[in-house]
Amino acid sequence: MYATVAQSGDLGYTHGSFQLSRTNAKGQSVTKSGHYVCIWEKRADSRKWKCVVESTIFGP
């Protein structure tokens, strides 16, 4: 995972790759991989970070 925060300190983003594995209804193992990005905003009321936009792309 990679993360960057704006100089203002109230906006940032993370991005990286992922791999998901599960068992389907036939009992077979299924694996998918891809990339994601999330835009984070620091909430003024609580000073906690919240992901406000997220995008996932499956594939190599």
Biopython code that builds the backbone (N, CA, C, O; Angstrom):
import numpy as np
from Bio.PDB.StructureBuilder import StructureBuilder

atoms = [
    (1, "MET", "N", (0.839, -1.162, 0.000)),
    (1, "MET", "CA", (0.000, 0.000, 0.000)),
    (1, "MET", "C", (0.893, 1.236, 0.000)),
    (1, "MET", "O", (1.947, 1.264, 0.635)),
    (2, "TYR", "N", (0.453, 2.236, -0.713)),
    (2, "TYR", "CA", (1.135, 3.520, -0.764)),
    (2, "TYR", "C", (0.166, 4.591, -0.284)),
    (2, "TYR", "O", (-1.029, 4.513, -0.571)),
    (3, "ALA", "N", (0.658, 5.584, 0.436)),
    (3, "ALA", "CA", (-0.197, 6.651, 0.951)),
    (3, "ALA", "C", (0.494, 7.996, 0.773)),
    (3, "ALA", "O", (1.713, 8.109, 0.903)),
    (4, "THR", "N", (-0.308, 9.011, 0.473)),
    (4, "THR", "CA", (0.189, 10.375, 0.328)),
    (4, "THR", "C", (-0.817, 11.313, 0.979)),
    (4, "THR", "O", (-2.026, 11.125, 0.843)),
    (5, "VAL", "N", (-0.320, 12.321, 1.684)),
    (5, "VAL", "CA", (-1.174, 13.323, 2.325)),
    (5, "VAL", "C", (-0.813, 14.689, 1.765)),
    (5, "VAL", "O", (0.363, 15.008, 1.589)),
    (6, "ALA", "N", (-1.836, 15.494, 1.485)),
    (6, "ALA", "CA", (-1.624, 16.859, 0.984)),
    (6, "ALA", "C", (-0.921, 17.706, 2.026)),
    (6, "ALA", "O", (-1.001, 17.415, 3.219)),
    (7, "GLN", "N", (-0.234, 18.750, 1.588)),
    (7, "GLN", "CA", (0.450, 19.661, 2.502)),
    (7, "GLN", "C", (-0.502, 20.266, 3.521)),
    (7, "GLN", "O", (-0.107, 20.556, 4.650)),
    (8, "SER", "N", (-1.752, 20.456, 3.126)),
    (8, "SER", "CA", (-2.749, 21.036, 4.034)),
    (8, "SER", "C", (-3.083, 20.088, 5.186)),
    (8, "SER", "O", (-3.586, 20.529, 6.220)),
    (9, "GLY", "N", (-2.811, 18.787, 5.020)),
    (9, "GLY", "CA", (-3.037, 17.809, 6.074)),
    (9, "GLY", "C", (-4.457, 17.323, 6.217)),
    (9, "GLY", "O", (-4.763, 16.600, 7.166)),
    (10, "ASP", "N", (-5.354, 17.705, 5.283)),
    (10, "ASP", "CA", (-6.751, 17.305, 5.426)),
    (10, "ASP", "C", (-7.253, 16.416, 4.291)),
    (10, "ASP", "O", (-8.432, 16.063, 4.264)),
    (11, "LEU", "N", (-6.386, 16.053, 3.364)),
    (11, "LEU", "CA", (-6.769, 15.222, 2.232)),
    (11, "LEU", "C", (-5.608, 14.306, 1.879)),
    (11, "LEU", "O", (-4.446, 14.705, 1.959)),
    (12, "GLY", "N", (-5.923, 13.095, 1.496)),
    (12, "GLY", "CA", (-4.874, 12.157, 1.122)),
    (12, "GLY", "C", (-5.430, 11.033, 0.279)),
    (12, "GLY", "O", (-6.628, 10.981, 0.002)),
    (13, "TYR", "N", (-4.545, 10.127, -0.129)),
    (13, "TYR", "CA", (-5.025, 8.962, -0.855)),
    (13, "TYR", "C", (-4.128, 7.764, -0.579)),
    (13, "TYR", "O", (-2.948, 7.900, -0.255)),
    (14, "THR", "N", (-4.722, 6.599, -0.719)),
    (14, "THR", "CA", (-3.982, 5.341, -0.650)),
    (14, "THR", "C", (-4.263, 4.579, -1.929)),
    (14, "THR", "O", (-5.335, 4.706, -2.521)),
    (15, "HIS", "N", (-3.288, 3.786, -2.348)),
    (15, "HIS", "CA", (-3.505, 2.928, -3.510)),
    (15, "HIS", "C", (-2.604, 1.715, -3.395)),
    (15, "HIS", "O", (-1.588, 1.735, -2.700)),
    (16, "GLY", "N", (-2.993, 0.668, -4.086)),
    (16, "GLY", "CA", (-2.196, -0.549, -4.034)),
    (16, "GLY", "C", (-2.875, -1.687, -4.767)),
    (16, "GLY", "O", (-3.838, -1.486, -5.506)),
    (17, "SER", "N", (-2.362, -2.873, -4.552)),
    (17, "SER", "CA", (-2.921, -4.066, -5.179)),
    (17, "SER", "C", (-3.497, -4.977, -4.101)),
    (17, "SER", "O", (-3.173, -4.842, -2.921)),
    (18, "PHE", "N", (-4.357, -5.904, -4.520)),
    (18, "PHE", "CA", (-4.980, -6.827, -3.582)),
    (18, "PHE", "C", (-5.213, -8.175, -4.255)),
    (18, "PHE", "O", (-5.151, -8.293, -5.479)),
    (19, "GLN", "N", (-5.480, -9.187, -3.437)),
    (19, "GLN", "CA", (-5.830, -10.515, -3.919)),
    (19, "GLN", "C", (-6.897, -11.070, -2.982)),
    (19, "GLN", "O", (-6.714, -11.095, -1.765)),
    (20, "LEU", "N", (-8.014, -11.513, -3.559)),
    (20, "LEU", "CA", (-9.120, -12.083, -2.799)),
    (20, "LEU", "C", (-9.259, -13.558, -3.154)),
    (20, "LEU", "O", (-9.184, -13.927, -4.326)),
    (21, "SER", "N", (-9.461, -14.399, -2.148)),
    (21, "SER", "CA", (-9.676, -15.824, -2.376)),
    (21, "SER", "C", (-10.930, -16.258, -1.636)),
    (21, "SER", "O", (-11.168, -15.837, -0.504)),
    (22, "ARG", "N", (-11.731, -17.100, -2.277)),
    (22, "ARG", "CA", (-12.931, -17.626, -1.646)),
    (22, "ARG", "C", (-13.257, -18.982, -2.248)),
    (22, "ARG", "O", (-12.650, -19.388, -3.239)),
    (23, "THR", "N", (-14.202, -19.673, -1.659)),
    (23, "THR", "CA", (-14.681, -20.950, -2.185)),
    (23, "THR", "C", (-16.065, -20.716, -2.766)),
    (23, "THR", "O", (-16.940, -20.171, -2.092)),
    (24, "ASN", "N", (-16.270, -21.131, -4.030)),
    (24, "ASN", "CA", (-17.567, -20.918, -4.664)),
    (24, "ASN", "C", (-18.556, -22.023, -4.249)),
    (24, "ASN", "O", (-18.219, -22.906, -3.460)),
    (25, "ALA", "N", (-19.762, -21.958, -4.786)),
    (25, "ALA", "CA", (-20.826, -22.906, -4.430)),
    (25, "ALA", "C", (-20.475, -24.348, -4.795)),
    (25, "ALA", "O", (-21.023, -25.279, -4.206)),
    (26, "LYS", "N", (-19.574, -24.547, -5.754)),
    (26, "LYS", "CA", (-19.160, -25.895, -6.165)),
    (26, "LYS", "C", (-17.986, -26.407, -5.337)),
    (26, "LYS", "O", (-17.488, -27.506, -5.581)),
    (27, "GLY", "N", (-17.544, -25.620, -4.364)),
    (27, "GLY", "CA", (-16.426, -26.010, -3.516)),
    (27, "GLY", "C", (-15.058, -25.733, -4.120)),
    (27, "GLY", "O", (-14.040, -26.181, -3.593)),
    (28, "GLN", "N", (-15.033, -24.997, -5.224)),
    (28, "GLN", "CA", (-13.772, -24.670, -5.897)),
    (28, "GLN", "C", (-13.208, -23.356, -5.362)),
    (28, "GLN", "O", (-13.953, -22.428, -5.047)),
    (29, "SER", "N", (-11.907, -23.296, -5.268)),
    (29, "SER", "CA", (-11.240, -22.073, -4.835)),
    (29, "SER", "C", (-11.187, -21.083, -5.997)),
    (29, "SER", "O", (-10.773, -21.432, -7.103)),
    (30, "VAL", "N", (-11.602, -19.867, -5.738)),
    (30, "VAL", "CA", (-11.608, -18.803, -6.746)),
    (30, "VAL", "C", (-10.755, -17.655, -6.215)),
    (30, "VAL", "O", (-10.947, -17.205, -5.086)),
    (31, "THR", "N", (-9.818, -17.184, -7.027)),
    (31, "THR", "CA", (-8.948, -16.076, -6.625)),
    (31, "THR", "C", (-9.063, -14.958, -7.656)),
    (31, "THR", "O", (-9.005, -15.199, -8.862)),
    (32, "LYS", "N", (-9.224, -13.745, -7.166)),
    (32, "LYS", "CA", (-9.262, -12.554, -8.019)),
    (32, "LYS", "C", (-8.264, -11.554, -7.470)),
    (32, "LYS", "O", (-8.013, -11.506, -6.265)),
    (33, "SER", "N", (-7.695, -10.757, -8.363)),
    (33, "SER", "CA", (-6.746, -9.734, -7.936)),
    (33, "SER", "C", (-7.022, -8.447, -8.701)),
    (33, "SER", "O", (-7.742, -8.442, -9.700)),
    (34, "GLY", "N", (-6.443, -7.366, -8.218)),
    (34, "GLY", "CA", (-6.642, -6.084, -8.875)),
    (34, "GLY", "C", (-5.937, -4.971, -8.139)),
    (34, "GLY", "O", (-4.995, -5.196, -7.379)),
    (35, "HIS", "N", (-6.419, -3.754, -8.383)),
    (35, "HIS", "CA", (-5.837, -2.554, -7.794)),
    (35, "HIS", "C", (-6.954, -1.679, -7.227)),
    (35, "HIS", "O", (-8.107, -1.771, -7.651)),
    (36, "TYR", "N", (-6.600, -0.844, -6.279)),
    (36, "TYR", "CA", (-7.586, 0.030, -5.655)),
    (36, "TYR", "C", (-6.977, 1.407, -5.409)),
    (36, "TYR", "O", (-5.759, 1.581, -5.380)),
    (37, "VAL", "N", (-7.869, 2.375, -5.233)),
    (37, "VAL", "CA", (-7.480, 3.719, -4.796)),
    (37, "VAL", "C", (-8.578, 4.233, -3.874)),
    (37, "VAL", "O", (-9.761, 3.996, -4.119)),
    (38, "CYS", "N", (-8.194, 4.926, -2.828)),
    (38, "CYS", "CA", (-9.146, 5.509, -1.885)),
    (38, "CYS", "C", (-8.711, 6.944, -1.588)),
    (38, "CYS", "O", (-7.551, 7.200, -1.263)),
    (39, "ILE", "N", (-9.655, 7.868, -1.703)),
    (39, "ILE", "CA", (-9.409, 9.267, -1.372)),
    (39, "ILE", "C", (-9.906, 9.484, 0.061)),
    (39, "ILE", "O", (-11.057, 9.186, 0.381)),
    (40, "TRP", "N", (-9.026, 10.003, 0.912)),
    (40, "TRP", "CA", (-9.332, 10.186, 2.328)),
    (40, "TRP", "C", (-9.475, 11.663, 2.658)),
    (40, "TRP", "O", (-8.768, 12.508, 2.110)),
    (41, "GLU", "N", (-10.402, 11.961, 3.563)),
    (41, "GLU", "CA", (-10.612, 13.328, 4.039)),
    (41, "GLU", "C", (-10.583, 13.313, 5.566)),
    (41, "GLU", "O", (-11.215, 12.471, 6.204)),
    (42, "LYS", "N", (-9.840, 14.257, 6.137)),
    (42, "LYS", "CA", (-9.818, 14.364, 7.594)),
    (42, "LYS", "C", (-11.027, 15.186, 8.015)),
    (42, "LYS", "O", (-11.181, 16.335, 7.603)),
    (43, "ARG", "N", (-11.884, 14.591, 8.837)),
    (43, "ARG", "CA", (-13.117, 15.239, 9.280)),
    (43, "ARG", "C", (-12.797, 16.365, 10.264)),
    (43, "ARG", "O", (-12.067, 16.158, 11.233)),
    (44, "ALA", "N", (-13.341, 17.545, 10.015)),
    (44, "ALA", "CA", (-13.070, 18.710, 10.866)),
    (44, "ALA", "C", (-13.662, 18.542, 12.264)),
    (44, "ALA", "O", (-13.101, 19.039, 13.241)),
    (45, "ASP", "N", (-14.801, 17.839, 12.364)),
    (45, "ASP", "CA", (-15.465, 17.710, 13.657)),
    (45, "ASP", "C", (-14.771, 16.720, 14.595)),
    (45, "ASP", "O", (-14.776, 16.918, 15.811)),
    (46, "SER", "N", (-14.174, 15.661, 14.047)),
    (46, "SER", "CA", (-13.570, 14.629, 14.902)),
    (46, "SER", "C", (-12.075, 14.454, 14.670)),
    (46, "SER", "O", (-11.396, 13.786, 15.449)),
    (47, "ARG", "N", (-11.565, 15.053, 13.602)),
    (47, "ARG", "CA", (-10.158, 14.909, 13.203)),
    (47, "ARG", "C", (-9.814, 13.470, 12.823)),
    (47, "ARG", "O", (-8.638, 13.109, 12.772)),
    (48, "LYS", "N", (-10.844, 12.632, 12.552)),
    (48, "LYS", "CA", (-10.623, 11.263, 12.093)),
    (48, "LYS", "C", (-10.668, 11.244, 10.571)),
    (48, "LYS", "O", (-11.337, 12.067, 9.947)),
    (49, "TRP", "N", (-9.939, 10.285, 9.977)),
    (49, "TRP", "CA", (-9.920, 10.137, 8.531)),
    (49, "TRP", "C", (-11.105, 9.297, 8.077)),
    (49, "TRP", "O", (-11.491, 8.341, 8.749)),
    (50, "LYS", "N", (-11.683, 9.661, 6.923)),
    (50, "LYS", "CA", (-12.791, 8.915, 6.337)),
    (50, "LYS", "C", (-12.533, 8.748, 4.842)),
    (50, "LYS", "O", (-12.192, 9.708, 4.151)),
    (51, "CYS", "N", (-12.698, 7.527, 4.351)),
    (51, "CYS", "CA", (-12.580, 7.276, 2.911)),
    (51, "CYS", "C", (-13.842, 7.812, 2.248)),
    (51, "CYS", "O", (-14.938, 7.318, 2.515)),
    (52, "VAL", "N", (-13.699, 8.822, 1.381)),
    (52, "VAL", "CA", (-14.860, 9.462, 0.757)),
    (52, "VAL", "C", (-15.091, 9.001, -0.678)),
    (52, "VAL", "O", (-16.199, 9.136, -1.197)),
    (53, "VAL", "N", (-14.055, 8.455, -1.330)),
    (53, "VAL", "CA", (-14.179, 7.899, -2.680)),
    (53, "VAL", "C", (-13.293, 6.667, -2.754)),
    (53, "VAL", "O", (-12.122, 6.707, -2.376)),
    (54, "GLU", "N", (-13.864, 5.566, -3.246)),
    (54, "GLU", "CA", (-13.083, 4.342, -3.393)),
    (54, "GLU", "C", (-13.356, 3.735, -4.765)),
    (54, "GLU", "O", (-14.495, 3.714, -5.232)),
    (55, "SER", "N", (-12.313, 3.249, -5.396)),
    (55, "SER", "CA", (-12.460, 2.597, -6.701)),
    (55, "SER", "C", (-11.610, 1.331, -6.721)),
    (55, "SER", "O", (-10.466, 1.328, -6.267)),
    (56, "THR", "N", (-12.184, 0.258, -7.254)),
    (56, "THR", "CA", (-11.502, -1.029, -7.357)),
    (56, "THR", "C", (-11.537, -1.483, -8.804)),
    (56, "THR", "O", (-12.571, -1.402, -9.466)),
    (57, "ILE", "N", (-10.421, -1.953, -9.280)),
    (57, "ILE", "CA", (-10.324, -2.486, -10.643)),
    (57, "ILE", "C", (-9.787, -3.907, -10.564)),
    (57, "ILE", "O", (-8.680, -4.134, -10.075)),
    (58, "PHE", "N", (-10.582, -4.873, -11.052)),
    (58, "PHE", "CA", (-10.121, -6.260, -11.070)),
    (58, "PHE", "C", (-9.328, -6.498, -12.347)),
    (58, "PHE", "O", (-9.674, -5.985, -13.411)),
    (59, "GLY", "N", (-8.274, -7.272, -12.231)),
    (59, "GLY", "CA", (-7.437, -7.605, -13.382)),
    (59, "GLY", "C", (-5.980, -7.414, -13.053)),
    (59, "GLY", "O", (-5.626, -6.981, -11.957)),
    (60, "PRO", "N", (-5.137, -7.742, -14.013)),
    (60, "PRO", "CA", (-3.685, -7.649, -13.771)),
    (60, "PRO", "C", (-3.180, -6.234, -13.604)),
    (60, "PRO", "O", (-1.985, -6.026, -13.397)),
]
sb = StructureBuilder()
sb.init_structure("model")
sb.init_model(0)
sb.init_chain("A")
sb.init_seg("    ")
for serial, (resi, resn, name, xyz) in enumerate(atoms, 1):
    if name == "N":
        sb.init_residue(resn, " ", resi, " ")
    sb.init_atom(name, np.array(xyz, "f"), 0.0, 1.0, " ", f" {name:<3s}", serial, name[0])
structure = sb.get_structure()
